[in-house]
Amino acid sequence: MRTQFPRARLTSAAAVAAVAVAMLAAPALGSNPPSSVAAPDESFTEDLFLRPLADGKVLLHFEFEFQRRHDEANSTQHHYHLFPRQIGEIALRYDVDELHLSFTQGNWRERQWGYPPVNSQGVGAEVRARIRGSDDHIAAQWTGLTNALSGVFCASLNFIDDTNTVVPQMVFAELQKSGRAGVLRQGYLPRESVCTENLTPWIKQLPCQSRSGIGALLNPHRLYNMHFHSMSMSLESVDLSDSGKPGASALRYTQQLSVVLDPRAFGLDDNWSLSELMDTHVPHACPVADRSTVRVLASPGSGLDVKPKASSKTSLAGLDMHVFDMLKQNGKAPADIELRFNTPKLSAGSSVDPIQPAVAVHRFVTGHGGSSGGVETTLTNRSDKPVDILYLDSLPWYLRVYSHTLDITAQKADDGFEPVSAELGMPVKLTPSASLFTPAIDRGRPATMELALTLPAHSRTTLRYSFDKGFLKYTEHPPDANRGFNVGPAIVSYASTAASDQTSGKDHGYQPRPLACAIKETLHGESSSSAQCTVRVYSELFLANMPTPDFSMPYNVITFTCTILALFFGRIFNLLTRDFAVLDPVKKTSEKNEVSVD
């Protein structure tokens, strides 16, 4: 096991090759293809969703999308116009069908903020990709891919290796049903932090970068003074048959950035504007964008007044949506968007309750001491009907999991809908309808547990299991060994359909559609009546305290040993090298007298 250090340089041969690919692709960013070569069919859209939250904070969700016709027989597939060449070259070089990368800092607070604008991401860095080829080929391509992404986004993704890579079979099942061959791999670095050196290459992939368009609002000084930050990119192949082009497909590259800011931290009162919040002017639309919008979401009855008048007004996931079309400015300076509250500003005690997700997951570490411990996960179903979920949990190899200690119980949850009686409050054991357990290999692979469960309506399900703590070499400990080891989050996946979500109703404070699904349907023009969306929820990280050697003892031993050796060596060296002779005291006295007389 290699110790992860932030921003470590690439040292392997694969890393050198990956950086070379990134350097070759870098000059093509934002450049047009030669005039003698026809540019492929490409498009670019940019959108910003702004939503005041129930506790007075503000959610900003930036979404930039590239789409490029994908034709293997097309001679111009290596020429790029709007589509980032870095990503295209990496996808071709490493046989990638689908790719997802995210950097997250801070936990999403579903009780105060409701549904997230994207599938909740766990703290740290996550890489997920589906690669074509044989097992040996996939392993080599996976290593090259992580090293290439590490060079492009200035991150420590090169530390993703076999010890923190899993091959999920159930949780990401919707990605496996797309009909394309390949193996899905997921790597996680829970200690990876996100900062401006990750944001800078992310912004440079935009056609207008930060000069114009929605990207000009990406002020790092405001984005990183936040309570939650999630930056991601995803690459997938989409079918264009529904758009009147039978058999055609395209590569869709999406860049998403979600932040939760507190206007009070910037000295703003209840009324503020978008330019004041981001400390920059409202820009013109990007000239090459096919769509450029700013959408303000507000809860009904919140007393929010949006100025100037929006281009259009509609609803999204039970929220009022004011749409400002930046392309309809007709060359005029874009008007600043102001938000004013006719009622007192929303707070934690506001009458407008936050819209909470139907399923929530929280995970904790149990036990004490340096020999054993356990994991306890709480799964809460707030909906009126049972929900089928898929659960993925992965622990590093030095936490030796005992699968026979798995215990799953469910009981009625006191969620405020109805009182809990003694009969309903008694725990009931649950049996997974399917399970898959992959044991760990020391310094080879992590332990992986996947379960298929049905959560009863209005219930709280508790999942427990035990593990033993292994012994590590002293070189395998991080620099802050006594702090503990970060363990990645558990992932819960469930299908959300419009018909099933509407059963929750507004009386309970639940929206009929998760916000991430509604945003995807709105931007991609999908029908929400029968569309099925997969929602993934990530738990918190936890710290595993491992048996830690006394790192001061080597220093004490070395100091004590060197002191003894220095004294002993000095004495023996003097005895062996000096020539001892007896001096005549009479002769020595006479010599001194002669010197004094002179």
C-alpha positions as CSV (number, residue, x, y, z in Angstrom):
1,M,0.0,0.0,0.0
2,R,1.3,3.4,-1.0
3,T,0.7,6.4,1.2
4,Q,-1.3,9.1,-0.5
5,F,0.2,12.6,-0.5
6,P,-1.7,15.5,-1.9
7,R,-0.7,16.7,-5.3
8,A,1.9,13.9,-5.8
9,R,3.8,13.9,-9.0
10,L,3.5,11.0,-11.5
11,T,6.4,8.6,-11.4
12,S,5.4,5.6,-13.4
13,A,5.9,5.1,-17.1
14,A,2.1,5.1,-17.6
15,A,2.0,8.5,-15.9
16,V,4.6,9.9,-18.3
17,A,2.7,8.7,-21.3
18,A,-0.5,10.1,-19.9
19,V,1.0,13.5,-19.4
20,A,2.3,13.4,-22.9
21,V,-1.3,12.7,-24.2
22,A,-2.5,15.7,-22.1
23,M,0.3,18.0,-23.4
24,L,-0.4,17.1,-27.0
25,A,-4.1,17.8,-26.5
26,A,-3.6,21.0,-24.6
27,P,-2.8,23.3,-27.5
28,A,-6.1,22.4,-29.2
29,L,-8.2,23.7,-26.4
30,G,-10.6,26.4,-27.7
31,S,-9.1,26.2,-31.2
32,N,-10.9,25.6,-34.4
33,P,-10.0,22.9,-36.8
34,P,-8.2,23.7,-40.0
35,S,-10.3,25.3,-42.7
36,S,-9.6,22.5,-45.1
37,V,-11.3,20.0,-42.7
38,A,-15.0,20.1,-42.1
39,A,-15.8,20.4,-38.4
40,P,-18.0,17.6,-37.0
41,D,-21.5,18.2,-35.8
42,E,-20.9,19.7,-32.3
43,S,-23.0,21.7,-29.9
44,F,-22.5,23.5,-26.6
45,T,-25.0,24.6,-24.0
46,E,-24.6,26.4,-20.7
47,D,-27.1,26.7,-17.8
48,L,-27.1,28.0,-14.3
49,F,-29.7,27.0,-11.6
50,L,-30.0,29.3,-8.6
51,R,-32.1,28.3,-5.6
52,P,-32.4,30.0,-2.2
53,L,-32.5,27.3,0.5
54,A,-34.6,27.0,3.6
55,D,-31.8,27.9,6.0
56,G,-30.9,31.1,4.2
57,K,-28.1,29.7,2.1
58,V,-28.1,29.7,-1.7
59,L,-27.5,26.8,-4.1
60,L,-25.8,27.4,-7.5
61,H,-25.6,24.6,-10.0
62,F,-23.6,25.2,-13.2
63,E,-24.0,22.8,-16.0
64,F,-22.1,22.9,-19.3
65,E,-22.8,20.3,-22.0
66,F,-21.0,19.4,-25.2
67,Q,-22.4,17.0,-27.8
68,R,-20.4,15.6,-30.7
69,R,-21.5,13.2,-33.4
70,H,-19.8,9.9,-33.0
71,D,-19.1,8.1,-36.3
72,E,-16.3,5.5,-36.4
73,A,-16.2,5.8,-40.2
74,N,-15.9,9.5,-40.1
75,S,-12.5,10.7,-41.2
76,T,-12.9,13.9,-39.0
77,Q,-13.3,12.1,-35.7
78,H,-9.9,13.3,-34.6
79,H,-10.6,16.9,-35.3
80,Y,-12.3,19.0,-32.6
81,H,-14.1,22.3,-32.7
82,L,-15.9,22.8,-29.4
83,F,-15.5,19.4,-27.8
84,P,-12.5,19.3,-25.5
85,R,-9.8,17.5,-27.3
86,Q,-8.2,16.4,-24.1
87,I,-11.2,14.3,-23.2
88,G,-11.7,13.0,-26.7
89,E,-8.1,11.8,-27.0
90,I,-8.1,10.2,-23.6
91,A,-11.4,8.3,-24.4
92,L,-10.0,7.0,-27.7
93,R,-6.6,6.1,-26.2
94,Y,-7.9,4.1,-23.3
95,D,-11.0,2.5,-24.9
96,V,-13.5,4.3,-22.6
97,D,-17.2,4.0,-23.3
98,E,-18.3,5.9,-20.2
99,L,-16.4,8.1,-17.7
100,H,-17.3,9.9,-14.6
101,L,-15.0,12.0,-12.4
102,S,-16.0,14.1,-9.3
103,F,-14.3,16.2,-6.6
104,T,-16.4,16.9,-3.6
105,Q,-15.8,18.8,-0.4
106,G,-18.4,19.0,2.4
107,N,-21.4,16.9,3.1
108,W,-24.8,17.5,1.5
109,R,-27.3,18.2,4.3
110,E,-30.5,16.7,3.0
111,R,-32.6,17.8,6.0
112,Q,-31.9,21.5,5.5
113,W,-31.4,21.5,1.7
114,G,-33.6,18.7,0.3
115,Y,-32.7,16.9,-2.9
116,P,-29.3,17.8,-4.5
117,P,-29.1,19.1,-8.1
118,V,-27.0,16.0,-9.0
119,N,-26.7,12.6,-7.5
120,S,-25.0,13.1,-4.1
121,Q,-21.3,12.7,-4.2
122,G,-19.2,11.5,-1.4
123,V,-16.3,13.5,0.1
124,G,-13.1,13.1,-1.9
125,A,-12.4,12.1,-5.5
126,E,-14.3,9.4,-7.4
127,V,-13.4,7.9,-10.8
128,R,-15.8,5.6,-12.6
129,A,-15.3,4.3,-16.1
130,R,-16.3,1.4,-18.3
131,I,-13.5,0.1,-20.5
132,R,-13.6,-2.3,-23.4
133,G,-11.2,-5.3,-23.7
134,S,-9.9,-8.3,-21.9
135,D,-9.2,-8.3,-18.1
136,D,-5.4,-7.7,-18.5
137,H,-6.1,-5.0,-21.1
138,I,-8.7,-3.3,-18.9
139,A,-6.3,-3.3,-15.9
140,A,-3.6,-1.6,-18.0
141,Q,-6.0,0.9,-19.5
142,W,-7.5,1.7,-16.1
143,T,-4.0,2.6,-14.8
144,G,-3.3,4.7,-17.8
145,L,-6.7,6.4,-17.6
146,T,-6.3,7.4,-13.9
147,N,-2.8,8.8,-14.6
148,A,-4.0,10.8,-17.6
149,L,-6.9,12.3,-15.6
150,S,-4.4,13.1,-12.8
151,G,-2.3,15.1,-15.2
152,V,-5.2,16.9,-16.8
153,F,-7.0,17.9,-13.6
154,C,-3.9,18.4,-11.4
155,A,-5.1,15.8,-8.8
156,S,-3.6,12.7,-7.1
157,L,-5.7,10.3,-9.1
158,N,-2.6,8.3,-9.9
159,F,-2.8,6.8,-6.4
160,I,-5.9,4.9,-7.5
161,D,-4.6,1.3,-7.8
162,D,-5.9,-2.3,-7.2
163,T,-6.1,-1.6,-3.4
164,N,-8.8,1.0,-3.8
165,T,-10.5,-0.1,-7.0
166,V,-13.8,-2.1,-7.1
167,V,-15.7,-3.7,-9.9
168,P,-19.4,-3.2,-8.9
169,Q,-22.0,-5.6,-10.3
170,M,-25.3,-4.4,-8.9
171,V,-25.3,-0.7,-7.8
172,F,-24.5,0.7,-11.2
173,A,-26.7,-1.8,-13.1
174,E,-28.3,0.9,-15.2
175,L,-24.9,1.6,-16.7
176,Q,-24.5,-2.1,-17.6
177,K,-27.8,-2.2,-19.4
178,S,-26.8,0.2,-22.1
179,G,-25.9,-2.7,-24.5
180,R,-22.2,-1.9,-24.9
181,A,-19.4,-4.3,-23.9
182,G,-17.0,-3.4,-21.2
183,V,-16.2,-3.6,-17.5
184,L,-17.2,-0.9,-15.1
185,R,-14.5,0.1,-12.5
186,Q,-14.7,2.5,-9.7
187,G,-11.9,4.1,-7.7
188,Y,-12.1,6.3,-4.7
189,L,-9.7,8.6,-2.9
190,P,-11.5,9.8,0.3
191,R,-8.6,12.1,1.3
192,E,-8.4,14.1,-2.0
193,S,-9.3,17.7,-1.5
194,V,-10.5,20.2,-4.2
195,C,-9.1,23.6,-4.8
196,T,-8.4,26.2,-7.5
197,E,-5.7,24.1,-9.2
198,N,-8.5,21.6,-10.0
199,L,-10.9,24.3,-11.1
200,T,-8.5,26.0,-13.5
201,P,-8.1,23.1,-16.0
202,W,-11.8,22.4,-15.6
203,I,-12.7,26.0,-16.7
204,K,-10.2,25.9,-19.6
205,Q,-12.2,23.2,-21.2
206,L,-15.1,25.6,-21.8
207,P,-15.1,27.3,-25.2
208,C,-15.3,30.8,-23.7
209,Q,-13.5,29.8,-20.6
210,S,-14.1,32.5,-18.0
211,R,-14.1,35.4,-20.5
212,S,-17.9,35.3,-21.3
213,G,-20.9,33.2,-20.8
214,I,-22.0,31.5,-17.6
215,G,-18.4,30.5,-17.0
216,A,-17.5,34.1,-16.3
217,L,-19.4,33.8,-13.0
218,L,-17.0,31.2,-11.7
219,N,-15.2,33.4,-9.2
220,P,-12.8,31.2,-7.2
221,H,-12.8,33.6,-4.3
222,R,-16.6,33.0,-3.8
223,L,-16.8,29.4,-4.9
224,Y,-14.3,28.2,-2.3
225,N,-15.9,30.2,0.6
226,M,-18.7,27.7,0.7
227,H,-20.5,25.0,2.8
228,F,-20.6,22.4,0.0
229,H,-18.7,22.0,-3.3
230,S,-19.0,19.3,-5.9
231,M,-17.2,19.5,-9.3
232,S,-17.7,16.7,-11.8
233,M,-17.4,15.7,-15.4
234,S,-19.0,12.8,-17.2
235,L,-18.7,11.3,-20.7
236,E,-21.2,9.0,-22.2
237,S,-22.6,7.9,-25.6
238,V,-26.2,8.8,-26.4
239,D,-28.5,7.5,-29.1
240,L,-29.8,10.1,-31.5
241,S,-32.5,7.9,-33.1
242,D,-35.3,9.8,-31.4
243,S,-34.1,13.0,-33.0
244,G,-34.8,11.8,-36.5
245,K,-31.4,10.4,-37.2
246,P,-31.7,6.6,-37.2
247,G,-28.7,4.7,-36.0
248,A,-26.8,7.9,-35.2
249,S,-25.0,8.4,-31.9
250,A,-23.1,11.2,-30.2
251,L,-20.7,11.7,-27.4
252,R,-22.1,13.8,-24.6
253,Y,-19.6,15.5,-22.2
254,T,-21.1,17.3,-19.2
255,Q,-19.4,19.5,-16.7
256,Q,-21.2,20.2,-13.5
257,L,-20.4,22.4,-10.5
258,S,-22.6,22.7,-7.5
259,V,-21.9,25.0,-4.6
260,V,-23.8,26.1,-1.5
261,L,-23.0,29.7,-0.5
262,D,-24.0,31.8,2.5
263,P,-24.8,35.4,1.4
264,R,-24.3,36.6,5.0
265,A,-20.7,35.6,4.9
266,F,-20.2,38.2,2.1
267,G,-21.9,41.0,4.1
268,L,-25.2,40.8,2.0
269,D,-28.6,41.3,3.6
270,D,-31.9,39.7,2.7
271,N,-31.9,41.4,-0.8
272,W,-29.1,40.8,-3.1
273,S,-28.2,40.3,-6.8
274,L,-26.4,37.7,-8.7
275,S,-23.4,40.0,-9.4
276,E,-23.2,40.8,-5.7
277,L,-23.3,37.2,-4.7
278,M,-20.5,36.2,-7.2
279,D,-18.6,39.5,-6.9
280,T,-18.5,39.9,-10.7
281,H,-20.7,41.4,-13.4
282,V,-23.4,39.4,-15.2
283,P,-21.7,38.4,-18.5
284,H,-23.0,38.1,-22.1
285,A,-23.9,34.6,-23.4
286,C,-21.0,32.6,-24.9
287,P,-21.1,33.3,-28.7
288,V,-20.9,29.6,-29.6
289,A,-23.5,28.4,-27.2
290,D,-26.8,27.0,-28.6
291,R,-28.5,27.7,-25.2
292,S,-27.5,30.0,-22.4
293,T,-29.9,30.4,-19.5
294,V,-30.1,31.4,-15.8
295,R,-32.9,29.7,-14.0
296,V,-34.0,30.8,-10.5
297,L,-35.9,28.2,-8.5
298,A,-38.2,29.2,-5.6
299,S,-40.5,27.3,-3.3
300,P,-44.1,28.2,-3.7
301,G,-45.1,30.6,-0.9
302,S,-41.6,31.7,-0.1
303,G,-42.3,35.3,-0.9
304,L,-39.4,35.6,-3.4
305,D,-39.6,38.4,-5.9
306,V,-37.2,38.1,-8.9
307,K,-36.3,41.1,-11.0
308,P,-36.2,41.9,-13.9
309,K,-39.1,40.0,-15.4
310,A,-38.0,36.5,-16.6
311,S,-38.1,35.5,-20.2
312,S,-40.5,32.7,-19.2
313,K,-41.9,31.1,-16.0
314,T,-42.6,27.5,-15.5
315,S,-42.3,24.8,-12.8
316,L,-39.6,22.3,-12.0
317,A,-40.0,19.5,-9.4
318,G,-42.7,21.3,-7.5
319,L,-40.7,24.6,-7.6
320,D,-41.4,27.8,-9.5
321,M,-38.7,28.4,-12.1
322,H,-37.9,31.8,-13.6
323,V,-36.0,31.4,-16.8
324,F,-33.7,34.1,-18.2
325,D,-32.5,33.5,-21.7
326,M,-29.1,35.2,-22.1
327,L,-29.2,34.7,-25.9
328,K,-32.1,37.2,-26.2
329,Q,-30.2,40.2,-25.0
330,N,-29.8,41.5,-28.6
331,G,-26.3,42.8,-27.9
332,K,-27.4,44.8,-24.9
333,A,-25.7,44.6,-21.6
334,P,-27.4,41.8,-19.6
335,A,-29.5,42.9,-16.7
336,D,-28.5,41.9,-13.3
337,I,-30.8,39.4,-11.6
338,E,-32.0,40.6,-8.2
339,L,-33.7,38.5,-5.5
340,R,-35.9,40.2,-3.0
341,F,-37.9,38.6,-0.2
342,N,-41.3,40.1,0.5
343,T,-41.5,38.1,3.7
344,P,-38.7,37.6,6.3
345,K,-35.8,35.7,4.9
346,L,-36.0,31.9,5.0
347,S,-34.4,30.4,8.0
348,A,-34.3,27.0,9.8
349,G,-37.6,27.9,11.5
350,S,-39.4,29.1,8.4
351,S,-42.9,28.0,7.5
352,V,-41.6,26.7,4.2
353,D,-40.1,23.3,5.1
354,P,-37.2,21.9,3.1
355,I,-38.1,19.2,0.7
356,Q,-36.4,16.1,2.0
357,P,-35.3,13.1,-0.2
358,A,-37.3,9.9,0.0
359,V,-34.2,7.8,1.0
360,A,-31.4,8.8,3.3
361,V,-28.3,6.9,4.3
362,H,-25.9,7.5,7.2
363,R,-22.9,5.3,8.2
364,F,-20.9,5.1,11.5
365,V,-18.0,3.2,12.8
366,T,-18.6,1.3,16.1
367,G,-16.3,-0.4,18.6
368,H,-13.2,0.7,20.4
369,G,-9.7,-0.5,20.8
370,G,-7.0,-1.5,18.2
371,S,-8.1,-5.0,17.4
372,S,-11.7,-5.0,16.2
373,G,-14.6,-2.8,15.3
374,G,-17.8,-2.6,13.3
375,V,-19.9,-0.6,10.8
376,E,-23.5,0.5,11.3
377,T,-25.5,2.0,8.5
378,T,-28.9,3.6,8.8
379,L,-31.2,3.6,5.8
380,T,-34.3,5.7,6.1
381,N,-37.3,5.4,3.8
382,R,-39.6,8.4,4.1
383,S,-41.9,7.5,1.2
384,D,-45.4,6.0,1.4
385,K,-44.4,2.8,-0.4
386,P,-41.6,0.3,-0.1
387,V,-38.5,1.1,-2.1
388,D,-36.1,-1.3,-3.7
389,I,-32.5,-0.3,-3.2
390,L,-29.1,-1.5,-4.1
391,Y,-26.4,-1.1,-1.4
392,L,-22.6,-1.0,-2.1
393,D,-20.0,-0.9,0.7
394,S,-16.3,-1.3,0.2
395,L,-13.7,-1.4,3.0
396,P,-9.9,-1.5,2.5
397,W,-8.0,-4.7,2.9
398,Y,-6.7,-3.9,6.3
399,L,-10.2,-4.0,7.7
400,R,-11.0,-7.7,7.6
401,V,-14.8,-8.0,7.2
402,Y,-16.7,-11.0,8.6
403,S,-19.6,-11.5,6.3
404,H,-21.4,-13.9,8.7
405,T,-21.8,-11.0,11.2
406,L,-24.1,-9.2,8.8
407,D,-27.4,-8.2,10.6
408,I,-30.2,-6.2,9.0
409,T,-33.2,-5.0,11.0
410,A,-36.0,-2.6,10.2
411,Q,-38.5,-0.8,12.3
412,K,-41.1,2.0,12.0
413,A,-39.5,5.4,11.8
414,D,-40.9,8.3,13.8
415,D,-40.8,10.8,10.9
416,G,-43.6,13.0,12.1
417,F,-46.3,11.5,10.0
418,E,-47.8,9.3,12.7
419,P,-46.9,8.1,16.2
420,V,-44.9,4.9,16.6
421,S,-46.7,2.2,18.6
422,A,-44.9,-0.4,20.5
423,E,-45.8,-3.1,18.0
424,L,-44.7,-1.1,15.0
425,G,-41.5,-0.1,16.8
426,M,-40.2,-3.6,17.3
427,P,-37.3,-4.4,15.0
428,V,-37.9,-6.9,12.2
429,K,-35.1,-8.8,10.5
430,L,-34.7,-8.3,6.8
431,T,-33.2,-10.7,4.3
432,P,-31.5,-9.4,1.1
433,S,-33.1,-10.6,-2.1
434,A,-29.6,-10.7,-3.6
435,S,-26.2,-10.4,-2.2
436,L,-22.6,-10.3,-3.5
437,F,-19.6,-10.4,-1.3
438,T,-16.0,-10.2,-2.6
439,P,-13.4,-10.8,0.1
440,A,-10.3,-8.7,0.3
441,I,-6.8,-9.7,-0.6
442,D,-4.0,-8.3,1.6
443,R,-2.4,-5.4,-0.4
444,G,-4.3,-6.6,-3.4
445,R,-8.0,-5.5,-3.4
446,P,-10.6,-4.2,-1.0
447,A,-13.6,-6.1,0.5
448,T,-16.8,-5.3,-1.4
449,M,-20.4,-6.0,-0.3
450,E,-23.4,-5.5,-2.5
451,L,-27.0,-6.1,-1.3
452,A,-30.4,-5.8,-2.8
453,L,-33.0,-4.7,-0.2
454,T,-36.6,-3.6,0.0
455,L,-37.1,-0.8,2.6
456,P,-40.6,-0.8,4.1
457,A,-42.6,2.4,3.9
458,H,-41.8,5.0,6.6
459,S,-39.1,2.8,8.1
460,R,-35.6,2.9,9.4
461,T,-33.3,0.0,8.5
462,T,-30.1,-0.7,10.3
463,L,-27.3,-2.7,8.8
464,R,-24.4,-3.9,11.0
465,Y,-21.3,-6.1,10.5
466,S,-18.0,-6.5,12.3
467,F,-14.4,-6.5,11.2
468,D,-10.9,-7.0,12.6
469,K,-8.1,-4.6,12.1
470,G,-4.9,-5.8,10.4
471,F,-1.3,-4.8,11.1
472,L,0.4,-2.4,8.7
473,K,4.0,-1.9,7.9
474,Y,5.3,1.3,9.3
475,T,5.9,2.6,5.8
476,E,2.2,2.1,5.0
477,H,1.0,4.6,7.6
478,P,0.1,8.2,6.4
479,P,2.1,11.1,7.8
480,D,-0.6,11.8,10.4
481,A,-1.0,8.2,11.5
482,N,-2.7,9.0,14.8
483,R,-5.5,10.7,13.0
484,G,-6.7,7.5,11.4
485,F,-7.5,6.2,7.9
486,N,-10.3,7.7,5.9
487,V,-12.7,5.1,4.6
488,G,-14.8,5.9,1.5
489,P,-18.6,6.2,1.6
490,A,-21.3,3.6,1.1
491,I,-23.5,4.1,-1.9
492,V,-27.3,3.5,-2.1
493,S,-29.0,3.4,-5.5
494,Y,-32.7,3.2,-6.3
495,A,-35.0,3.9,-9.3
496,S,-37.2,6.9,-9.2
497,T,-40.1,7.2,-11.5
498,A,-42.5,10.1,-11.9
499,A,-45.5,7.9,-11.1
500,S,-44.1,6.4,-7.9
501,D,-42.7,9.7,-6.6
502,Q,-46.0,11.4,-6.8
503,T,-47.4,9.2,-4.1
504,S,-45.5,11.1,-1.5
505,G,-47.7,14.2,-2.0
506,K,-47.1,17.7,-0.9
507,D,-48.7,17.3,2.5
508,H,-45.6,15.5,3.7
509,G,-43.2,18.0,2.2
510,Y,-41.8,15.7,-0.5
511,Q,-41.5,16.8,-4.1
512,P,-42.9,14.6,-6.9
513,R,-39.5,14.3,-8.6
514,P,-35.9,14.4,-7.4
515,L,-34.3,17.6,-8.4
516,A,-31.4,15.9,-10.3
517,C,-33.9,13.9,-12.4
518,A,-36.0,17.0,-13.1
519,I,-33.0,19.0,-14.2
520,K,-31.8,16.2,-16.5
521,E,-35.3,15.9,-18.1
522,T,-35.6,19.7,-18.6
523,L,-32.2,20.1,-20.2
524,H,-32.4,17.0,-22.4
525,G,-36.1,17.4,-23.3
526,E,-37.1,14.0,-22.0
527,S,-40.6,13.2,-21.0
528,S,-41.2,13.0,-17.3
529,S,-44.4,11.0,-17.5
530,S,-42.7,7.7,-17.9
531,A,-39.0,8.4,-17.6
532,Q,-37.1,6.5,-14.9
533,C,-34.2,8.1,-13.2
534,T,-31.6,6.4,-11.0
535,V,-30.9,8.2,-7.8
536,R,-27.6,7.5,-5.9
537,V,-27.1,8.6,-2.3
538,Y,-23.6,8.7,-0.7
539,S,-23.0,8.3,3.1
540,E,-20.4,10.1,5.1
541,L,-16.8,9.0,5.4
542,F,-15.6,7.5,8.7
543,L,-12.2,7.3,10.3
544,A,-10.7,3.9,11.1
545,N,-8.1,4.0,13.9
546,M,-5.6,1.4,13.2
547,P,-2.9,-0.1,15.6
548,T,-0.2,2.6,15.3
549,P,3.4,2.0,16.3
550,D,5.2,4.6,18.5
551,F,7.0,6.5,15.8
552,S,9.0,8.3,18.4
553,M,10.7,5.1,19.5
554,P,13.0,4.8,16.4
555,Y,14.1,8.4,17.1
556,N,14.8,7.6,20.8
557,V,16.7,4.4,19.9
558,I,18.7,6.1,17.2
559,T,19.5,9.1,19.5
560,F,20.5,6.8,22.5
561,T,22.6,4.5,20.3
562,C,24.4,7.3,18.5
563,T,25.3,8.9,21.8
564,I,26.7,5.7,23.2
565,L,28.6,5.0,20.0
566,A,30.0,8.5,19.9
567,L,31.4,8.3,23.4
568,F,32.7,4.7,23.0
569,F,34.2,5.4,19.6
570,G,35.9,8.6,20.7
571,R,37.6,6.9,23.7
572,I,38.7,3.9,21.7
573,F,39.9,6.0,18.7
574,N,42.0,8.1,21.0
575,L,43.6,5.1,22.6
576,L,44.4,3.5,19.3
577,T,45.7,6.5,17.4
578,R,47.5,8.6,20.0
579,D,51.2,8.0,21.0
580,F,51.5,8.3,24.8
581,A,55.0,9.3,26.1
582,V,56.3,10.0,29.7
583,L,57.8,13.6,30.0
584,D,60.8,14.5,32.3
585,P,59.4,17.0,34.8
586,V,62.8,18.6,35.5
587,K,63.5,19.1,31.8
588,K,60.0,20.6,31.4
589,T,60.6,23.1,34.2
590,S,63.9,24.3,32.8
591,E,62.3,24.9,29.4
592,K,59.6,27.0,30.9
593,N,62.2,29.1,32.8
594,E,64.2,29.7,29.6
595,V,61.1,30.9,27.8
596,S,60.2,33.4,30.6
597,V,63.7,34.9,30.7
598,D,63.7,35.5,27.0
